[in-house]
Amino acid sequence: MGIQDNGDRQTSISRTQRRWLLLTGGLLIIITIIVLLLTSEKTRELGERILSPIDLLPLPDTPEIYDIQGYPAASERVFSRFLKQEENQKRFAKLKNFLRINEVDHVVAPFELLRQGSDWQDLGEPPFAIPPTENWGSMIYTLRALQREIVPIIGPVTVISGWRTTSYNSKAGGSKGSKHLRFCGLDIVPQKNFTREQLVPVLRDIHKRNGKQWDMGLGIYKGIRFHVDTCGYRRW
């Protein structure tokens, strides 16, 4: 009987130990899940605040204005001052994240999309502006068209004019239906050396072959500056 009683006690202790182990393990799992959730949230918030090299300016060796294929363009140095105004840095961080999620953040430098144009000094308008959130989706398709149809053929490009405010567009003599007002159109120049005679037939061929599937608008201006959007199939 004594042996039987001792075995019962050992069995009882063993069961108690198992219960404690299960309870402890369960608590550890719950704590781990909570820590992971909190860490994930903090990481996401930190990601929105992470500064790119542009955000860490003033970049003392960077000029305020670039001459890009004969067109004046406000540089990253000017853009750094723009970010310090109001909520611009926070809004730009969200825009960059939106572009990253849609895998088009490396087609052109994101800050270039906010260049209003090359004549901001003559117009007395800010060189940069950030579009409303509801317009961001339009730019995704235009950047994809650049990424898949144009850049592979002519090489990297630089944006001279992206989003425009109504005020800027009006002073610049832009159309009331300008695709820049919808954050759909870009005026760009190739970074490689092209003559107009070399570039124009290449762009027209791209538009003829694949423009319709992208609902692409293509406009070619003087020199090697050209316009691309995905808000209406046409050419001028």
N, C-alpha and C positions, 0 to 999 in steps of 0.2 A: 504493500500500500504506500509505504514511504517513497519508494521509487516512482510510483505512479504520480504521487503528489508533486514531486520535484519536476517530473516531465511536464505536468500541467503548468507549473509556474514558468518553466522555460518557454513553453509554447506561448503563454500569455505575454511574456517579455518580448518574444520574437515578433508577435503581432503588433505590440505597442511600438516597437522600433520601426516596423514597416510603415505603420501609420504616420509616425513622425517623419520618416524619410519621404513618404508621398506628399505629406503636407508641406515639408520644406522645399521639395522639388517643385511643387505647384506654385509656391510663393516666389521662388526664384524665376520661374518662367514668366509669371505675371509682372515681376519687377523688370525683367529683361525686356518684355514687350513695351512697358511704359517708357523705359529709357530709350529704346529704339524710336518710338513715336516722337518723343520730345527732341531727340537728337536730329531726326529727319526734319522736323519743323524748323529747328534752329538752323540747320544746314541750308534749307530752302531760303530762309530769310537772309542768311549770310550771302548766299549766291546772288540774291537780288542787289546786295550792297557791294559786291566785289567790284573793284575798280579796274578798268582796262588801262593799258598804257596811256590812252588818250585822256582818261579821267585823271591821271596822275601828273598832268602837265604843271607848270607852264612851258616846258620844252623850250628853253632859252635859245637853242640853236635852230629852231624851226621858224621860218618866215611867216608872217601873218597872211600873206597872199602868195599863192602859187600861180605861175604861168603854165597852164596846161594846154598845150597845143594852140597857144595864142589866146586863150580865154583866162581871165582872172578868176581864181577860185579861193575862197576863204579856207585857211588851213586848220589843222588840229589845234593850233595855238588859239585861234579865234574861237573855235568850238569849245575849248576848255573854259573860256569866260562865259560862254553861253550856258554851259552846264551849271554854273554857279547861280544862275538867276531862277528865282521862284522854285518850282518843283521839277525843273528840267532834268536834273540828274536822275531822280527817281523814275520819271516817265521814260527817259532814254533807256534805263536799265530794263524796264519792262518790255520796251520795244525790242531790244536786243535779245531778250529771252524768248520773245514771240518768234523772232526770226530763227533762233537756234532750234526751237521746238519743231519748226517747219523745215529745218535743214537747208536754209538759204542764207545763213549769217556770214558765209565766206565768199559769196558771189562778188560782192563789192564791200568796201569798208562801210559798216552800218551808218557811221556819221555822215557819209557822203549823201545818203538818201534824204538828209534834212537840209541840204543846200538848196536855197530857193532859186538861185540863178547866178549868172556872172556879172549882172549889172546892178547889184544891190547898192553899191556906193552912189551911183548916179541917181537912183530912185529914192534914196534916203530910207531904205528898208533894212531890217535885220538880215544878215546873210544866212541864218538858220532859223528853222521853225519845226515844231513837232506836230504831226497830224493827230486828229482825234482817234481814239482807239477803234471806233467803228470803221475806219478807213484802212486799217492795217492789212486786212485780208486781201485787198486788191493788189497790194504790192507783192504778195507771195507768188502769184501767177506770173507777174512780169519778171521777177527775179528767176523763177524757174525757166521761163522762156530764154532769158539771157544765159543761164547756166547750161542748158541743154542744146540750144540751137546756135547761139551767137559766139559765146566765149570759146567753145571748142574750135571754131573756125578762124576767128580773127584775134584770139588771145584776150587777155584781161582788159577791162575797160575802167574808165574813171567817170563818175557821175558829176556833171556840171550843174544840172538842175533836177531836183527831185520834187518833194512836196512844196507846194506854194500856198500861201495864204491868199484870200480873196483880194486883199489890199495890194500885195506884191503883184499878183497876176494882172490886176487892172492897170497898175502903173507901168507894167512891162508891155502892155498892149496885147496880152494873151487873150485867147478866145474865152468867152463866158462858159463854154463847155469844155475847157481845157482839162485833159486827163490828169494834169498835175494837181488840180484841185481835189481830185478823188484819191490821190496817192496811188495812182495807177501808171502814170507815165514818167519816163526818165529821159533826159537829154544827156547823152554820153559821148565820149570820144575814146578811140582805141589807144592803148598805151604803146603799142608797137607803131613803128613808122609806116604809114600808108599814105599814098597820094590819093586824092579824091578819085582819080581815074581807076585806081586799083580797088578802092573800098566800095564804091557805089554798086558795081555789078555783083559783087559778093553779097552785099546786103539784100539787093533785089532778088537774087537767086534764093536766099534763105526764106525770104517772105513768100516767094512764089511756091516753093516746095512745101513749106510747113507752116506758113503764116495763118492759114485758115483754121487749122486744128487748135491753134493757140488764141484765136480771135485777135490776132496781132495787128496793131497799127504801127506803120513804119513811116517816118518822115525823115528826109535827108535835107539838111540845110547847107549853107555855104561851107566850103572847106570840108572837114571830116567829122563835123558834129552831126549827130543823128538822134532821132527820137524813137523810143520803143514803148509801147504799152500793150496791154492785153484786154482792152475794154472796147474793142470794135475793129473788125477786119477791114483795113483800108490802107492806102499808100498815097503819099504825096511827096 
